Amino acid sequence: MTLLSNHPQRDLIRLQLSRNIVLRTLKPRIFAELEKLLEIIECKKGDLLLGQGDHDMEQYFVLDGILKRVVANQEGKEMILRFSKEDDMDTSYAAWKLRTPAPYSIRSVTKARVAKLSMEAWGEFLERHPAIKGDFEYEVMHLMSEVMSHTITLHLLDAAGRLQRFLRKHPDLYERVPMKELASHLNLSAETMSRLKQRGKIQAILAR
């Protein structure tokens, strides 16, 4: 873990952060204020960034690689709610505001580089800058809506329909997310995913 200000690749990381969906409108003065708070972490595949039930929470900005948001039941069965990649972010802001435990985990799907800061520091930063707070809270609501739509999809669409929707919305992730992880996200068995692939369903959708 290294502060952005001390990182040997800080110029590259600043460029990556300037493209982030939440930070891209920041003025240089405000961006300079934020970067003093950011730590850079290097994640291996499968690393845990946030545990379901945690009270200590952080804000994450993805620089390289892919993260997943995962929820598990008492029996340990997991469901992947969403993936986040470069220029995206993940957060437990709603739980932090409500003073409730994190309702899901956040893990790395691939090797990843992430900029992070504590939720307390992020919350204080947002209070100092109402414009970015509005943009960020809009994005949080968008993510919640995205997760809700995905959950509804699992009930309404068959296997091929779920896959088609994912490929239509996230065509760039298909080649990057391991098939096992994608099957979990779509609530499909590995065997069903394999059958869809063998029947040419995936190639047909990508070719459209």
C-alpha positions in Angstrom: 0.0 0.0 0.0 1.5 3.3 -1.1 0.2 6.9 -1.0 -0.4 8.2 -4.4 1.9 11.2 -3.8 4.8 8.7 -3.2 4.0 6.2 -5.9 6.6 5.8 -8.6 3.9 5.8 -11.3 1.9 8.7 -9.9 1.7 10.5 -13.2 0.1 7.5 -14.9 -2.3 7.0 -12.0 -3.4 10.6 -12.0 -4.2 10.2 -15.7 -6.2 7.1 -15.0 -8.1 8.7 -12.1 -8.9 11.7 -14.4 -10.9 9.3 -16.6 -12.9 7.8 -13.6 -16.6 8.0 -13.9 -16.9 9.9 -10.6 -13.7 12.0 -10.7 -13.5 13.1 -14.4 -15.2 16.5 -13.8 -13.0 17.5 -10.8 -11.1 20.8 -11.2 -7.3 20.5 -10.8 -7.4 22.2 -7.3 -10.0 19.8 -6.0 -8.3 16.8 -7.6 -5.0 17.8 -5.9 -6.8 17.9 -2.6 -8.2 14.4 -3.1 -5.0 12.8 -4.3 -3.4 13.5 -1.0 -5.9 11.2 0.6 -5.5 8.3 -1.8 -3.7 5.0 -1.2 -2.7 2.7 -4.1 -3.0 -1.0 -3.5 -2.0 -3.9 -5.8 -4.4 -6.8 -5.6 -3.8 -10.4 -6.5 -6.7 -12.5 -8.0 -9.2 -13.3 -5.3 -7.9 -10.7 -2.8 -10.6 -9.4 -0.3 -11.0 -5.6 -0.2 -14.2 -5.5 1.8 -15.9 -8.3 3.8 -19.6 -8.8 4.1 -20.6 -7.6 7.6 -17.6 -5.3 8.0 -18.0 -1.9 9.7 -14.8 -0.4 8.5 -15.5 0.6 4.9 -13.6 2.3 2.1 -14.2 3.9 -1.3 -12.5 2.2 -4.3 -11.5 3.6 -7.7 -10.5 0.9 -10.2 -7.3 1.7 -12.1 -6.5 -1.6 -13.7 -8.2 -5.0 -13.6 -11.6 -6.2 -12.4 -13.4 -6.3 -9.1 -16.6 -8.1 -8.1 -19.3 -7.3 -5.6 -20.5 -10.6 -3.9 -23.2 -11.5 -1.5 -23.3 -14.8 0.4 -26.1 -16.5 2.4 -25.7 -18.3 5.7 -24.9 -21.6 3.9 -22.0 -19.9 2.1 -23.6 -19.8 -1.4 -22.5 -16.8 -3.2 -23.9 -14.5 -5.9 -21.9 -12.0 -7.9 -24.0 -8.8 -8.1 -21.8 -6.8 -10.4 -18.3 -6.3 -11.9 -16.3 -3.1 -11.9 -13.3 -2.4 -14.2 -11.0 0.5 -15.2 -12.6 3.9 -14.9 -15.3 2.5 -12.6 -15.6 2.5 -8.9 -17.2 0.4 -6.1 -18.4 1.5 -2.7 -20.4 0.7 0.4 -21.5 4.3 0.8 -25.2 3.6 1.4 -24.3 1.2 4.3 -21.9 3.7 5.8 -24.5 6.5 5.7 -27.0 4.2 7.3 -24.5 2.9 9.9 -25.1 -0.7 9.0 -22.6 -3.5 8.2 -21.4 -3.9 4.6 -24.2 -6.0 2.9 -21.7 -7.6 0.4 -18.0 -8.3 -0.1 -15.7 -6.8 -2.7 -13.0 -9.0 -4.2 -10.6 -8.8 -7.1 -11.5 -11.0 -10.0 -8.1 -10.5 -11.7 -4.9 -8.9 -10.8 -5.9 -5.3 -10.1 -4.6 -1.9 -9.0 -7.0 0.2 -7.0 -7.0 3.7 -5.4 -8.8 3.8 -2.1 -9.5 6.0 0.9 -11.5 5.5 4.1 -15.2 6.2 3.9 -14.9 8.8 6.6 -12.3 10.7 4.6 -14.4 10.3 1.4 -17.5 11.5 3.2 -15.7 14.6 4.6 -14.3 15.4 1.1 -17.8 15.1 -0.4 -19.2 17.5 2.2 -16.6 20.1 1.3 -17.5 19.7 -2.4 -21.3 19.5 -2.9 -21.1 19.3 -6.7 -19.0 16.1 -6.7 -21.2 14.8 -3.9 -24.2 15.1 -6.2 -22.5 13.4 -9.0 -21.3 10.6 -6.8 -24.6 10.0 -5.1 -26.3 9.8 -8.5 -23.7 7.1 -9.5 -24.4 5.2 -6.3 -28.2 5.2 -7.2 -27.3 4.1 -10.7 -25.3 1.2 -9.3 -28.1 0.2 -7.0 -30.6 0.3 -9.9 -28.2 -1.8 -12.0 -28.0 -4.5 -9.3 -31.8 -4.5 -8.9 -32.2 -4.8 -12.7 -29.7 -7.7 -12.8 -31.5 -9.5 -9.9 -34.9 -9.1 -11.7 -33.3 -10.5 -14.9 -32.3 -13.7 -13.1 -36.0 -14.4 -12.4 -37.5 -13.3 -15.7 -35.1 -14.5 -18.4 -33.9 -18.0 -19.3 -30.2 -18.9 -19.5 -29.7 -17.7 -23.0 -31.6 -14.5 -22.3 -29.4 -13.7 -19.2 -26.3 -14.3 -21.2 -27.6 -12.1 -24.1 -28.4 -9.2 -21.8 -24.9 -9.4 -20.2 -23.1 -9.5 -23.6 -25.2 -6.6 -24.8 -24.5 -4.4 -21.8 -20.9 -5.6 -21.1 -19.3 -7.0 -24.3 -15.8 -5.9 -23.2 -16.0 -8.1 -20.1 -16.8 -11.4 -21.7 -13.2 -12.2 -22.7 -11.8 -10.9 -19.4 -14.0 -12.5 -16.8 -13.3 -16.2 -16.1 -16.2 -18.4 -17.2 -16.8 -19.7 -13.7 -17.2 -16.1 -12.4 -19.6 -15.2 -15.3 -21.7 -18.3 -14.6 -22.0 -17.3 -11.0 -23.0 -13.8 -12.0 -25.8 -15.1 -14.2 -26.8 -17.8 -11.7 -26.0 -20.6 -14.2 -24.1 -23.8 -13.8 -20.8 -24.3 -15.4 -22.4 -27.0 -17.5 -25.1 -24.6 -18.8 -22.5 -22.0 -19.7 -20.5 -24.7 -21.5 -23.6 -25.8 -23.5 -24.4 -22.2 -24.6 -20.8 -21.8 -25.7 -20.8 -25.1 -27.6 -24.0 -24.2 -29.4 -22.5 -21.0 -30.7 -24.9 -18.8 -28.7 -22.1 -16.6 -27.4 -20.4 -16.1 -30.8 -23.8 -15.4 -32.4 -24.6 -12.6 -29.9 -21.2 -11.1 -30.1 -21.4 -11.0 -33.9 -24.6 -8.9 -33.9 
